[in-house]
């Protein structure tokens, strides 16, 4: 491919204007008189200290019999070439990469980092939070529930996870042992009947050696929760993306179920899509196991199947409430199970899916 030829030096429009005057035998004073402008203005254009504006380009076109576009193009090409000679500002490209990878303004509003003016300092802020530089392939080994291929985290998802780690590091808990899991789950389930009892969940988890972080998600991260290990101690983190009692309990117990895996990797989960339906259908064995355990802990399978067999296809509010009371569960948890198994449409009986955030205001981090 033949490249367009460029002059070794940018040609200022003033030089072309000077040649036009010489060809006509005009002085700068003559052109100033023709234009009705001060001679100083013509002099400044010729020596390059003044740019040709659209108005001036029209006047020159009338005076010299050319087009206004000719003079504007001369000016813009000259200024562009002069800017190119100064070199590309690498800081612009660096800031562009950082802003494309992360919602930096939202993170700054939430005081996760400081928006530094210097691109190098801004990059240091981001790297300090993420633990890896943007553009690095050294991403945190984490399982994304959204596919069996375990897609890598986005930088925004990684930022949320790192922030959750920081908050978890501030918490004190009792000692952890895998043998605690059964007692932990049993005590948690005593809190699953009344919405207001969710306020006690973090204390119960801490007693059994599990740190719990409630951290609102970053925009466009679409995460519901995570389970990971910090200093050889387990952490569960919830985003509260869906402020419903069924979502809270299912996500919590899904993450607790990961602790039974015995692996010290991070599990980062998207449990529901934006329409409230279950997330991806193609799950690996870890996610299938966690889903089953969470569902069965919340509503014992034999009792659930007996209720479904006796009740379907029509599930009334009163029927769900009666069954939930018998199981010691909030009716919203039972409704959530029925909706997950496509036994009740997502739009039905929404009044049972009460919010839990009013009882967690003091513990949800921004």
N, C-alpha and C positions, 0 to 999 in steps of 0.2 A: 504493500500500500504506500502510495506517495504521500509524504507529509507536507502540509502547507508550509510554504517558506515564510520565515519571519525575519524582519530586519535585525541586524546585529545590535542595533540600538533603537529604542522606541523613538518614533518620529513625532515630535510635538506639533500640534495643530498650528501653533504660532509660526513654525518654519514654513509650512505650506502657505499660510496667509501672507507672510513676508514675500515669498516668491510670486504670489498673485499680484501683490502691489508693484513689485519690480517689473513684472511683465507689462503692466499697464502704465508704468511711469508715475505711479501715485506715491505720495508720501503718507506717513501715518496720519498727519494732520488732514490730508485730503480725505482719507477714509473716515476719519472722525467727523468731518464736516458733512460727508454724504450720509452717514448714519445718524447724525444729530446727537452724537455722543461725545463725551470728553476725550481728548487725545490720550489722556492717561489710561483710559480703559483699553484703547487699541494697543497701546504700548505694553500693558500688562498681559494681554492675550499673546502678543508676539513673543515676549520673554518667558511665557509659561507660568506666570504667577497668578493668572486669573483663568478660570475655566470658562468654556463656551457653554452658555445656558441655552435652553430651547428658544427663548426669545431672541437671543443674540444670533443663533443659527439661522433663524428666519430672516433677520436683518441682513446678515452676510450673504444669504442666498439671493436676496433682492438686489443687493449692491453689486455682486460679482457674477450674477447670472448662473449660479449653481443651485444645488438643492440643499434644503435645511438638513436632510438626513446625512448628506456628505459631511457636513461640519460636526454634527452630533456623533457620527460614527468615528471620525478622526479623534474627537475628544475622548469618547468612551474607550476606544482601543488603546489610546495612549495611556490613560489612567490605569487600565487593567494591566498593561505590560509593565508599567512602573511598579504596581503592587506585586506582580509576580516576581519581579527582580528582587524585591525585599525578602522573598522566600515565603513558604507556607508556614502558617502558625500551627505548630504541632499541638498546641494547647487546645485549639478548637476541635481537632479530631479526637483528642483524648476526652474532652468534656462530652462530645457527642456520643462516644462509645459508652461512657458511664451513664449518661441520661437515658440512652436507649436500653441499657440493661436493667436499670433500677428506677423505681419511682422516687427519685432523690428528694424532691420537695416534700412529698408526703412523709418520708423518713425523717427529714429535718424538722417538720412540724411536730413529729412524735418524739423528737429529741434522741433519735437513734444515732445521728451524726450531725456534723456542722457543715453547711454548704460553703466550703472554702472558695475564695476567688481564684487562688492559684490552682491550675489544673493538677499539678504534682501533689499539692497538699490535699486536694479533693480526692485524688486517687489513693493517697495514704489513708484518708478517713475510711474510704470504702474497703480497702484491703484489710484494715484493722478490724472492721466489723465482720467481713466475710471469712477472713483467715486465708484467703487466696486472692490474687489479683484478677480483675475482670479480664477475660480472654484466656485465662489459664484452663488447662484441661484437668487440673487437680481438684476436681469437685468432690464434695463430701460423699462417701459411699452411703447411699440411702435408697431404700426401696420405695418407689412411687407406686401406689396402689392402682394407678390409672392404666397400667399394662403389665403383662407378664414379662415384658422385656426390661422392666424396671428403668424407665426413662430417667435420665439425669435431672436433677433439680434445676430449675431456672435460678438466676441470680437473686431474683426477688424472693423466691421460696427459700433459698439458702439464707438470705438475710433474715427472714422471719425465724428460721430455725436457730441461727446464731444468737438472735436477740432472746429467744426462749432459753437458750443455754445460759446466757448472762443472768437472766432473772432466776433461773433454777439454782444457780451457784449461790445466790443470796439466802436460800432457804435452808433451814435446819430440820432434820428428820431423825427418827429412830433408826436403828440398824435394819438392813434389809436382808432377807433370806428368801430363796424360792419357796421354802416351806410355809412362808407367810401368805401365799397367794390365796389359798382356800379361805382362811380366816378373814383376809382383807376383803374378798368378794362378798362373803357372807355379811360382814358388817356394813359394807357399802349398800347392799340391797335392803337393809333395814331403813335406808333413807329414801327409797325409791317410791314411796306411797304418796308423800306430800311434797308439793313443789318447793315449799319454803325450806325443806330439809337439805336441799342442794348446798346450802350455805355451810354445811358441816363436812362436805366431801373432802376438801383439802386437808382438814385436820385429821380425818380418818386415814387418808393416804399417808400423811406425814408420820402418823403413829406407827404404821407398818413399814416405814422406810422408803416411801415413794414420794418424790417431789412432784408437785403438780403446778403447772403454769397455765393461766388463762390469758392468752395474748391475742388481741384482735388481729385479723389478717391484713396483710398489705393488699392493695388493690390488684386485681387480676392474678392472684396467686391460687385461688380456688382450693385452698387446703381446709380440712376439717380438724385434723389432729396429727400428733406424732408421738412416737415412743422412742426414747433413746437413752443412752447411758452417759453419765457424767461423773468422773472420778469413781468409776466402778459402782455407781449407785443409779437406780432407774429413775427416769423422769417421764411423766406423761404431760403432754401439752395440748390444749384445745384452743381453737380459734374462735369458737362461738359464732361461726359463720351463719348458722341457722339457729335463731333464738327460739327453740322449741324444746319442750321437755323430752320428747322421744329422741331427738337428735343429740341432745346433751348426754343422755344416759347410754345410748347405743355407741356413740363415739368414745365416751369415757371407757366403757367396758371393752370396746374393740382395742383400744390402746393398752389397757391392762392385760388383755389376753396376749398381746405380743410379748409381755414379760415372761410368759410361760415358754416362749420359744427357746430361751437359753442362749440366744445370739446377742452379741453386743454391737449390732449394727443399728442404724437409725431406720425406723419405719415411718414414712411420711405419707399420710393418707388423705385422699379425696373420696369421701364416703357417699356424697350426693352430688348430682349435677345441679345446675342452676334452676331446673324446674322441680327440684325436690325429689326426683327419682334416684334410685341407687346409681352409683357411679358406673365405671366400666364393668362389662359382664365377663371379660376375660381376666380371671384372677389367678395368681399363683397359689400354691398350697398354703403359704403363710397367711394370706388374706382370707382364703376360704375357711381356714381353721379359726382365725380371729373373729370372723363374721358369725360362724356357728356358735362359738363359745359365748360371744356377747348376746346373741339372740336367746340362747338357751338359759343363760344366767338370768336374764330379765324375765322371760316367760318360759317355765319348764315345758319341754316339747310335748310330753304326754298330755298334760293339762291343756295346752294350747290346741293340740289336735282334737281332743275331745270337744272343746268349745267350738271349734270350727265346724266339725262334723254335725254337731247338734244345732248350729245356728245358721250356717250358710244356706242360701246366698244373700240373705238380708241381715245386716248387722246394725242393730239399733243402738242409739246412744245409751239407753237404759241397760241393754244387754251387756254392752262393753263395760259400763261402770260396775255392774254387778259382778262380772267375771274378774275385773281388775281388783275390786275390793277383796274378793276371795283369795286372790294371789298376793295381796299386800303390795299392789303396784298402783301407780297413778294410771287412770284410764287413758291418758295420752300415750303412755308407753305401749299399751296393748294396741291402740289404734295405729301407732307407728309400725308395729309388727305386721298388722293386717295390711297396711298400705304397702309395705316393702314386699309382701308376698302377693300383691295385686289382688287381694280379696276385697278391698275397699278402695274406691277411687281417691286420688290425692286431694280432690277438692271437697270431699265430704267430711262432715263432723269436725271442721277446723277449730271449733271452740274448745275441743278437748286438748288441743296442742298448745298449752299455755306457755308463756314466756318464763324463762328462768333468770334472765339478767337482773330483774329487780332484787333478787336475793343474793346476787353476786357482785353488786356494784363496787364494793370495797376491794374486791380481789381480781377484777378484770384489768389487765394492763393494756395501755395504748401503744 
